[in-house]
């Protein structure tokens, strides 16, 4: 990237603070890590000239960008808000008119969370693969039946339209954009500064495996087991140890796992190991053998076979597909 990309983040009253701050911080950190800025960030209040107040009560100092900015916008980010706020805004002609003026000048349009409804209202989601926050999926399908709504994924890109599930998945989407612009190693560096997982590819579920599993149980012993497994994935773990950690007999643990997760205890452990492996594959300095070892697989061959059985591709192919080749080699 020779010339900094012009990025405009649309704001409005009651906007979701994390939808704005998360993606903006990704680009800000990328700028700080480069010799010269790669992104020019501008903010535009669709509600007028005042400083918009976010859902968290924080007022954002928002000065109108100079006219030069609006001649060509490389990336327009449209954050979300609570559904009743979104539905109110899309009925306001002045608001939508200002947004449409920005959209018409933007090469790439990206929404975070329920911001996808704004794109839908402008007819930009027709025949596009899109997503939104899990709580708004059914409403998005109903209101914009021509959109190809994707269930339970973090983000998706279809041409010049990016949509994400919202809140922290907006960070995942921006990291993917940084990877496209500046390469996987820079995206990894940004993720490390922010202390977030890299990378969660867009097709991953909106709930991480540990959170998904923990949400399905109320038994304190089972909740403790999931956390304990996450902290010990790098070593051998027997079903007997799992039973002891959860305060159950082996038979009782087997029954509870089947009832809650439709998995045996061994299958539950394998699922958690593989989810950890997907995240570690983003780190090119880790060999496939290193990834296997950190996830508790004693043999690389066994790891490769198990990974391929679950995801349909080898660990190496998965790394190349989602995280690119290591440009340092």
TINUTOR-361294 format. One record per residue (C-alpha): residue in three letters; z, y, x; residue number from 1; chain. Coordinates in steps of 0.001 Angstrom, whole numbers, m for minus. Each point is the difference from the previous one (the first is absolute). Layout:
BEGIN
+------+---------+---------+---------+------+------+
! fipa !      c3 !      c2 !      c1 ! domi ! kevo !
+------+---------+---------+---------+------+------+
!  ALA !       Z !       Y !       X !  NUM !    A !
...
+------+---------+---------+---------+------+------+
//
This chain:
BEGIN
+------+---------+---------+---------+------+------+
! fipa !      c3 !      c2 !      c1 ! domi ! kevo !
+------+---------+---------+---------+------+------+
!  UNK !       0 !       0 !       0 !    1 !    A !
!  UNK !   m1193 !    3223 !    1649 !    2 !    A !
!  UNK !     706 !    2496 !   m2768 !    3 !    A !
!  UNK !    3305 !    m233 !   m1882 !    4 !    A !
!  UNK !    m350 !   m1389 !   m3492 !    5 !    A !
!  UNK !     858 !    2411 !   m2789 !    6 !    A !
!  UNK !    2646 !   m1592 !   m2203 !    7 !    A !
!  UNK !    1122 !    1651 !   m3228 !    8 !    A !
!  UNK !    3079 !   m1318 !   m1801 !    9 !    A !
!  UNK !     115 !     989 !   m3651 !   10 !    A !
!  UNK !    3418 !    1077 !   m1272 !   11 !    A !
!  UNK !    1478 !     755 !   m3411 !   12 !    A !
!  UNK !    3373 !     414 !   m1645 !   13 !    A !
!  UNK !    2043 !   m3230 !    m132 !   14 !    A !
!  UNK !   m2261 !   m1758 !    2504 !   15 !    A !
!  UNK !    1561 !   m3103 !    1571 !   16 !    A !
!  UNK !    1426 !    1200 !    3316 !   17 !    A !
!  UNK !    m615 !   m3221 !    1954 !   18 !    A !
!  UNK !   m3618 !    m124 !   m1175 !   19 !    A !
!  UNK !    m504 !    3283 !    1854 !   20 !    A !
!  UNK !    2359 !    m340 !    2958 !   21 !    A !
!  UNK !    m884 !   m3574 !     990 !   22 !    A !
!  UNK !   m3777 !     396 !     464 !   23 !    A !
!  UNK !     416 !    3510 !    1453 !   24 !    A !
!  UNK !    2421 !   m1279 !    2630 !   25 !    A !
!  UNK !   m2402 !   m2782 !    1026 !   26 !    A !
!  UNK !   m2690 !    2596 !     748 !   27 !    A !
!  UNK !    2489 !    2364 !    1634 !   28 !    A !
!  UNK !    1208 !   m2732 !    2370 !   29 !    A !
!  UNK !   m3594 !    m982 !     805 !   30 !    A !
!  UNK !    m671 !    3618 !     968 !   31 !    A !
!  UNK !    3083 !      79 !    2215 !   32 !    A !
!  UNK !   m1045 !   m3165 !    1827 !   33 !    A !
!  UNK !   m3535 !    1221 !     730 !   34 !    A !
!  UNK !   m1034 !    2462 !    2694 !   35 !    A !
!  UNK !   m1301 !    2282 !   m2737 !   36 !    A !
!  UNK !     498 !     m11 !   m3780 !   37 !    A !
!  UNK !   m2255 !   m2314 !   m1959 !   38 !    A !
!  UNK !    1065 !    1155 !   m3449 !   39 !    A !
!  UNK !     362 !    3475 !   m1486 !   40 !    A !
!  UNK !    2467 !    m200 !   m2871 !   41 !    A !
!  UNK !    m188 !    2452 !   m2894 !   42 !    A !
!  UNK !    1925 !      65 !   m3267 !   43 !    A !
!  UNK !   m1261 !    1299 !   m3326 !   44 !    A !
!  UNK !    2136 !     528 !   m3096 !   45 !    A !
!  UNK !   m1986 !    m977 !   m3075 !   46 !    A !
!  UNK !    2583 !    1766 !   m2183 !   47 !    A !
!  UNK !    m536 !    3465 !    1484 !   48 !    A !
!  UNK !    1232 !    2219 !    2824 !   49 !    A !
!  UNK !    3715 !    m846 !    m116 !   50 !    A !
!  UNK !    1801 !   m2546 !    2172 !   51 !    A !
!  UNK !     m33 !   m3279 !   m1949 !   52 !    A !
!  UNK !    3287 !   m1846 !    m454 !   53 !    A !
!  UNK !    m130 !   m3743 !     550 !   54 !    A !
!  UNK !    1583 !   m2791 !   m2029 !   55 !    A !
!  UNK !    2893 !      51 !    2484 !   56 !    A !
!  UNK !     607 !    3711 !    m547 !   57 !    A !
!  UNK !   m1463 !    1068 !    3343 !   58 !    A !
!  UNK !   m2177 !    3125 !    m142 !   59 !    A !
!  UNK !   m3098 !    m191 !    2203 !   60 !    A !
!  UNK !   m1188 !    3147 !    1737 !   61 !    A !
!  UNK !   m3657 !       6 !    m944 !   62 !    A !
!  UNK !   m2300 !    2789 !    1120 !   63 !    A !
!  UNK !   m3556 !    m130 !   m1401 !   64 !    A !
!  UNK !   m2431 !   m1183 !    2713 !   65 !    A !
!  UNK !   m2692 !    2437 !    1090 !   66 !    A !
!  UNK !   m3365 !    m217 !   m1754 !   67 !    A !
!  UNK !   m1481 !   m1652 !    3103 !   68 !    A !
!  UNK !    2021 !   m3164 !    m667 !   69 !    A !
!  UNK !   m1622 !    m630 !   m3368 !   70 !    A !
!  UNK !   m3569 !     m14 !    1250 !   71 !    A !
!  UNK !     363 !   m3567 !    1210 !   72 !    A !
!  UNK !    3052 !   m2211 !    m408 !   73 !    A !
!  UNK !     m15 !   m3227 !    1995 !   74 !    A !
!  UNK !    2920 !   m1533 !   m1849 !   75 !    A !
!  UNK !    1677 !     996 !   m3258 !   76 !    A !
!  UNK !    3380 !   m1609 !    m642 !   77 !    A !
!  UNK !    1242 !     m72 !   m3590 !   78 !    A !
!  UNK !    3651 !   m1038 !    m329 !   79 !    A !
!  UNK !    1639 !   m1242 !   m3156 !   80 !    A !
!  UNK !    2957 !     716 !   m2233 !   81 !    A !
!  UNK !    1855 !   m1656 !   m2851 !   82 !    A !
!  UNK !   m2343 !   m1143 !   m2739 !   83 !    A !
!  UNK !    1000 !    2618 !   m2577 !   84 !    A !
!  UNK !    m715 !    2737 !    2567 !   85 !    A !
!  UNK !   m3423 !   m1466 !     754 !   86 !    A !
!  UNK !    m918 !    m269 !   m3669 !   87 !    A !
!  UNK !    1055 !    3594 !    m547 !   88 !    A !
!  UNK !   m2028 !    1277 !    2958 !   89 !    A !
!  UNK !   m3247 !   m1707 !    m946 !   90 !    A !
!  UNK !      65 !    1881 !   m3306 !   91 !    A !
!  UNK !      99 !    3369 !    1793 !   92 !    A !
!  UNK !   m3551 !    1330 !     409 !   93 !    A !
!  UNK !     801 !    2537 !    2734 !   94 !    A !
!  UNK !    1833 !   m2640 !    2002 !   95 !    A !
!  UNK !   m2795 !   m2559 !    m262 !   96 !    A !
!  UNK !   m2615 !    2677 !     670 !   97 !    A !
!  UNK !    1650 !     892 !    3311 !   98 !    A !
!  UNK !     239 !   m3666 !     910 !   99 !    A !
!  UNK !   m3642 !    m626 !    m845 !  100 !    A !
!  UNK !   m1038 !    2903 !    2235 !  101 !    A !
!  UNK !    1803 !   m1672 !    2890 !  102 !    A !
!  UNK !   m1421 !   m3425 !    m814 !  103 !    A !
!  UNK !   m3563 !    1329 !       2 !  104 !    A !
!  UNK !     448 !    1231 !    3571 !  105 !    A !
!  UNK !    1758 !   m3075 !    1361 !  106 !    A !
!  UNK !   m1750 !   m2770 !    1918 !  107 !    A !
!  UNK !    2889 !   m2400 !    m531 !  108 !    A !
!  UNK !    2316 !      30 !   m3005 !  109 !    A !
!  UNK !    3290 !   m1871 !     280 !  110 !    A !
!  UNK !    2829 !    m371 !   m2497 !  111 !    A !
!  UNK !    3576 !   m1059 !     478 !  112 !    A !
!  UNK !    1944 !   m1681 !   m2789 !  113 !    A !
!  UNK !    m851 !    1350 !   m3475 !  114 !    A !
!  UNK !   m2358 !    2563 !    1515 !  115 !    A !
!  UNK !   m2687 !   m2574 !    m778 !  116 !    A !
!  UNK !     134 !    1186 !   m3628 !  117 !    A !
!  UNK !   m1349 !    3397 !    1096 !  118 !    A !
!  UNK !   m2995 !   m1708 !    1625 !  119 !    A !
!  UNK !    m502 !   m2084 !   m3121 !  120 !    A !
!  UNK !      77 !    3071 !   m2236 !  121 !    A !
!  UNK !   m2793 !    1519 !    2113 !  122 !    A !
!  UNK !   m2110 !   m3152 !    m428 !  123 !    A !
!  UNK !     273 !   m1029 !    3650 !  124 !    A !
!  UNK !    1433 !   m3466 !    m581 !  125 !    A !
!  UNK !   m2865 !   m1445 !   m2047 !  126 !    A !
!  UNK !   m1206 !   m3268 !    1557 !  127 !    A !
!  UNK !    2350 !     537 !    2966 !  128 !    A !
!  UNK !    2672 !   m2339 !    1320 !  129 !    A !
!  UNK !    3239 !    1929 !    m397 !  130 !    A !
!  UNK !    3749 !    m452 !    m183 !  131 !    A !
!  UNK !    3138 !    1952 !    m846 !  132 !    A !
!  UNK !    3763 !    m458 !    m177 !  133 !    A !
!  UNK !     892 !   m3318 !   m1621 !  134 !    A !
!  UNK !    1647 !    1810 !   m2914 !  135 !    A !
!  UNK !   m3272 !    1731 !    m877 !  136 !    A !
!  UNK !   m2483 !   m2851 !     437 !  137 !    A !
!  UNK !    m290 !    m887 !   m3705 !  138 !    A !
!  UNK !    m322 !    3649 !   m1047 !  139 !    A !
!  UNK !   m2689 !     588 !    2616 !  140 !    A !
!  UNK !   m1970 !   m2980 !   m1314 !  141 !    A !
!  UNK !     365 !    1190 !   m3583 !  142 !    A !
!  UNK !    m853 !    3653 !     594 !  143 !    A !
!  UNK !   m2908 !    m617 !    2407 !  144 !    A !
!  UNK !   m1575 !   m3318 !   m1058 !  145 !    A !
!  UNK !   m3025 !     504 !    2277 !  146 !    A !
!  UNK !    2233 !     m89 !    3094 !  147 !    A !
!  UNK !     388 !   m3289 !    1872 !  148 !    A !
!  UNK !    3779 !     132 !     174 !  149 !    A !
!  UNK !    1534 !   m2231 !    2687 !  150 !    A !
!  UNK !    3432 !   m1437 !    m801 !  151 !    A !
!  UNK !    2923 !     m25 !    2414 !  152 !    A !
!  UNK !   m1630 !    1240 !    3208 !  153 !    A !
!  UNK !    1047 !    2804 !    2334 !  154 !    A !
!  UNK !   m3241 !    1937 !     202 !  155 !    A !
!  UNK !   m3742 !    m447 !    m340 !  156 !    A !
!  UNK !   m3067 !    1832 !    1250 !  157 !    A !
!  UNK !   m3266 !      92 !   m1940 !  158 !    A !
!  UNK !   m2566 !    2345 !    1506 !  159 !    A !
!  UNK !    1310 !    3555 !      59 !  160 !    A !
!  UNK !    3003 !    m888 !   m2173 !  161 !    A !
!  UNK !    3339 !   m1240 !    1326 !  162 !    A !
!  UNK !    2889 !    m805 !   m2336 !  163 !    A !
!  UNK !    3489 !   m1238 !     831 !  164 !    A !
!  UNK !    3009 !   m1366 !   m1808 !  165 !    A !
!  UNK !    2134 !    2954 !     903 !  166 !    A !
!  UNK !    3180 !    1031 !    1763 !  167 !    A !
!  UNK !      14 !   m1976 !    3282 !  168 !    A !
!  UNK !   m3424 !   m1566 !    m536 !  169 !    A !
!  UNK !   m1410 !    3506 !     425 !  170 !    A !
!  UNK !    1161 !    m302 !    3608 !  171 !    A !
!  UNK !   m1763 !   m3373 !     288 !  172 !    A !
!  UNK !   m3219 !    1531 !   m1317 !  173 !    A !
!  UNK !     182 !    2921 !    2422 !  174 !    A !
!  UNK !     618 !   m2338 !    2931 !  175 !    A !
!  UNK !   m3150 !   m1877 !   m1016 !  176 !    A !
!  UNK !   m1924 !    3287 !       1 !  177 !    A !
!  UNK !    1395 !     904 !    3436 !  178 !    A !
!  UNK !   m1084 !   m3418 !    1224 !  179 !    A !
!  UNK !   m3539 !     665 !   m1274 !  180 !    A !
!  UNK !     m84 !    3424 !    1674 !  181 !    A !
!  UNK !    1899 !    m555 !    3244 !  182 !    A !
!  UNK !     229 !   m3756 !     496 !  183 !    A !
!  UNK !    2685 !   m2652 !    m532 !  184 !    A !
!  UNK !    2058 !     904 !    3061 !  185 !    A !
!  UNK !     496 !    3596 !   m1135 !  186 !    A !
!  UNK !     914 !   m1188 !   m3494 !  187 !    A !
!  UNK !    2492 !   m2401 !    1554 !  188 !    A !
!  UNK !    1491 !    2832 !    2081 !  189 !    A !
!  UNK !     408 !    2147 !   m3119 !  190 !    A !
!  UNK !    1654 !   m2886 !   m1851 !  191 !    A !
!  UNK !    2446 !    m506 !    2863 !  192 !    A !
!  UNK !     999 !    3663 !     m29 !  193 !    A !
!  UNK !     601 !    m230 !   m3759 !  194 !    A !
!  UNK !    1744 !   m3375 !     386 !  195 !    A !
!  UNK !   m2116 !   m1659 !   m2686 !  196 !    A !
!  UNK !   m1846 !   m3303 !    m168 !  197 !    A !
!  UNK !   m3535 !     m10 !    1317 !  198 !    A !
!  UNK !   m2100 !   m1071 !   m1491 !  199 !    A !
!  UNK !     443 !    m967 !   m3585 !  200 !    A !
!  UNK !   m3601 !    m535 !    m981 !  201 !    A !
!  UNK !   m1006 !    1324 !   m3400 !  202 !    A !
!  UNK !    m194 !   m3422 !   m1592 !  203 !    A !
!  UNK !    3680 !    m732 !     501 !  204 !    A !
!  UNK !    2247 !       3 !   m3044 !  205 !    A !
!  UNK !    1847 !    3185 !    m947 !  206 !    A !
!  UNK !    3290 !   m1842 !     503 !  207 !    A !
!  UNK !     633 !   m1530 !    3443 !  208 !    A !
!  UNK !     807 !   m3708 !     m14 !  209 !    A !
!  UNK !    3748 !     458 !     704 !  210 !    A !
!  UNK !     366 !    2641 !   m2730 !  211 !    A !
!  UNK !   m2065 !   m2094 !   m2393 !  212 !    A !
!  UNK !    2175 !   m3043 !     620 !  213 !    A !
!  UNK !    3261 !    1953 !    m250 !  214 !    A !
!  UNK !   m1099 !    1565 !   m3288 !  215 !    A !
!  UNK !    m295 !   m3469 !   m1535 !  216 !    A !
!  UNK !    3588 !   m1089 !     573 !  217 !    A !
!  UNK !    3464 !    1245 !    m924 !  218 !    A !
!  UNK !    1976 !   m2644 !    1878 !  219 !    A !
!  UNK !    1808 !    1770 !    2902 !  220 !    A !
!  UNK !    m448 !   m3060 !    2174 !  221 !    A !
!  UNK !   m3770 !      m9 !    m509 !  222 !    A !
!  UNK !    m233 !    3740 !     621 !  223 !    A !
!  UNK !    1936 !    m471 !    3226 !  224 !    A !
!  UNK !   m2266 !   m2887 !     978 !  225 !    A !
!  UNK !   m3178 !    2107 !    m203 !  226 !    A !
!  UNK !    1541 !    2692 !    2235 !  227 !    A !
!  UNK !    1275 !   m2635 !    2445 !  228 !    A !
!  UNK !   m3390 !   m1677 !     228 !  229 !    A !
!  UNK !   m1681 !    3356 !     702 !  230 !    A !
!  UNK !    2405 !     563 !    2892 !  231 !    A !
!  UNK !    m558 !   m3472 !    1493 !  232 !    A !
!  UNK !   m3703 !    m709 !    m425 !  233 !    A !
!  UNK !    m514 !    m326 !    3754 !  234 !    A !
!  UNK !    1917 !   m3287 !     254 !  235 !    A !
!  UNK !      58 !   m3477 !   m1455 !  236 !    A !
!  UNK !    1760 !    m112 !   m3352 !  237 !    A !
!  UNK !     800 !   m3196 !   m1868 !  238 !    A !
!  UNK !     348 !    m380 !   m3738 !  239 !    A !
!  UNK !    3592 !   m1086 !     648 !  240 !    A !
!  UNK !     679 !    3365 !    1685 !  241 !    A !
!  UNK !   m1600 !    1813 !   m2921 !  242 !    A !
!  UNK !    2199 !   m1878 !   m2444 !  243 !    A !
!  UNK !    3135 !     770 !    2008 !  244 !    A !
!  UNK !    m915 !    3701 !     320 !  245 !    A !
!  UNK !    m561 !     306 !   m3757 !  246 !    A !
!  UNK !    3148 !   m1906 !    m896 !  247 !    A !
!  UNK !   m1899 !   m2817 !   m1707 !  248 !    A !
!  UNK !    m572 !   m3687 !     473 !  249 !    A !
!  UNK !   m3505 !    m911 !    1162 !  250 !    A !
!  UNK !    m784 !   m1366 !   m3450 !  251 !    A !
!  UNK !    1281 !    3120 !   m1752 !  252 !    A !
!  UNK !   m1922 !    2274 !    2373 !  253 !    A !
!  UNK !   m3198 !   m1959 !    m648 !  254 !    A !
!  UNK !     470 !     394 !   m3747 !  255 !    A !
!  UNK !     760 !    3727 !     209 !  256 !    A !
!  UNK !   m3019 !     686 !    2219 !  257 !    A !
!  UNK !   m2322 !   m1850 !   m2348 !  258 !    A !
!  UNK !    1390 !    1798 !   m3038 !  259 !    A !
!  UNK !     m93 !    3485 !    1540 !  260 !    A !
!  UNK !   m3055 !    m106 !    2268 !  261 !    A !
!  UNK !   m1947 !   m3158 !    m915 !  262 !    A !
!  UNK !     424 !    m909 !    3682 !  263 !    A !
!  UNK !    2053 !   m2564 !    1862 !  264 !    A !
!  UNK !    2457 !    1378 !    2591 !  265 !    A !
!  UNK !   m2401 !    m967 !    2789 !  266 !    A !
!  UNK !   m2891 !    1730 !   m1763 !  267 !    A !
!  UNK !    2124 !    3111 !    m486 !  268 !    A !
!  UNK !     736 !     131 !    3726 !  269 !    A !
!  UNK !   m3677 !    m475 !     873 !  270 !    A !
!  UNK !   m1000 !    2797 !   m2376 !  271 !    A !
!  UNK !    2396 !    2415 !    1693 !  272 !    A !
!  UNK !   m1199 !   m1041 !    3466 !  273 !    A !
!  UNK !   m3625 !     604 !    m935 !  274 !    A !
!  UNK !     707 !    3413 !   m1538 !  275 !    A !
!  UNK !    1729 !    1016 !    3229 !  276 !    A !
!  UNK !   m2986 !   m1280 !    1959 !  277 !    A !
!  UNK !   m2408 !    2179 !   m1998 !  278 !    A !
!  UNK !    1890 !    3106 !    1088 !  279 !    A !
!  UNK !     323 !   m1072 !    3634 !  280 !    A !
!  UNK !   m3736 !    m676 !     297 !  281 !    A !
!  UNK !    m535 !    3780 !     m60 !  282 !    A !
!  UNK !    1591 !     217 !    3432 !  283 !    A !
!  UNK !   m2844 !    m826 !    2379 !  284 !    A !
!  UNK !    2341 !    m258 !    2977 !  285 !    A !
!  UNK !    1413 !   m3140 !   m1614 !  286 !    A !
!  UNK !   m2075 !   m3097 !     605 !  287 !    A !
!  UNK !    m451 !   m2495 !   m2823 !  288 !    A !
!  UNK !    2489 !   m2206 !    1853 !  289 !    A !
!  UNK !    2539 !    2864 !      83 !  290 !    A !
!  UNK !    m438 !     584 !   m3742 !  291 !    A !
!  UNK !     468 !   m3699 !    m691 !  292 !    A !
!  UNK !    3175 !    m128 !    2110 !  293 !    A !
!  UNK !    1523 !    3101 !   m1630 !  294 !    A !
!  UNK !    m597 !   m1539 !   m3418 !  295 !    A !
!  UNK !    1625 !   m3318 !     874 !  296 !    A !
!  UNK !   m3054 !   m2181 !     639 !  297 !    A !
!  UNK !     512 !   m2150 !    3091 !  298 !    A !
!  UNK !   m3687 !    m722 !     471 !  299 !    A !
!  UNK !   m2907 !    2439 !    m272 !  300 !    A !
!  UNK !   m2189 !   m2703 !   m1492 !  301 !    A !
!  UNK !    2457 !    m626 !   m2805 !  302 !    A !
!  UNK !     240 !    3737 !    m694 !  303 !    A !
!  UNK !   m3789 !     404 !     m70 !  304 !    A !
!  UNK !    m428 !   m2938 !   m2357 !  305 !    A !
!  UNK !    2764 !    1160 !   m2377 !  306 !    A !
!  UNK !   m1237 !    3608 !      13 !  307 !    A !
!  UNK !   m3576 !   m1105 !    m705 !  308 !    A !
!  UNK !    1117 !   m2232 !   m2862 !  309 !    A !
!  UNK !    1799 !    2892 !   m1721 !  310 !    A !
!  UNK !   m2365 !    2916 !     698 !  311 !    A !
!  UNK !   m3362 !   m1688 !     445 !  312 !    A !
!  UNK !    m581 !    1377 !    3513 !  313 !    A !
!  UNK !    1461 !    m556 !    3438 !  314 !    A !
!  UNK !    2573 !    2468 !    1408 !  315 !    A !
!  UNK !   m2612 !    1323 !    2444 !  316 !    A !
!  UNK !   m2563 !     539 !   m2751 !  317 !    A !
!  UNK !    2624 !    1671 !   m2189 !  318 !    A !
!  UNK !     937 !    2365 !    2849 !  319 !    A !
!  UNK !   m3644 !     915 !     658 !  320 !    A !
!  UNK !    m732 !     538 !   m3680 !  321 !    A !
!  UNK !    2911 !    2288 !    m825 !  322 !    A !
!  UNK !    1049 !    1503 !    3316 !  323 !    A !
!  UNK !   m3176 !      47 !    2069 !  324 !    A !
!  UNK !    m451 !   m1006 !    3605 !  325 !    A !
!  UNK !    2375 !    1190 !    2663 !  326 !    A !
!  UNK !   m1913 !    2854 !    1609 !  327 !    A !
!  UNK !    2303 !     m24 !    3028 !  328 !    A !
!  UNK !   m1438 !   m3292 !    1186 !  329 !    A !
+------+---------+---------+---------+------+------+
//
